[in-house]
């Protein structure tokens, strides 16, 4: 129940306003248990969703489920941040930009 289906969208802005990042990432995480599985019929999917709803009918259980998903998503975001910092040398880019002065 703590697996997430991630959708990552990336946008590179060639020209962007001042103060805005040149790269924008949008990450969406949906708990995998809420999505249909491969080769699962519609009836099986609805029955599974009803079972999930029964298990999460308590406010405390739902909060625990939400907290687990948020924790997993936080780990994924930290991992993405680490990988992106490795791909784009942030400190080198900041040094280059500051040495250029103001950018028109």
Buried (B, 14 or more C-beta within 10 A) or exposed (E): BEEBEBEEEEEEEEEEEEEEEEEEEEBEBEBBBEEEEEEEEEEEEEEBEEEBEEEBEEEEEEEEBEEBBEEBBEEBBEEBEEEEEEEEEEEEEEEEEEEEEEEE
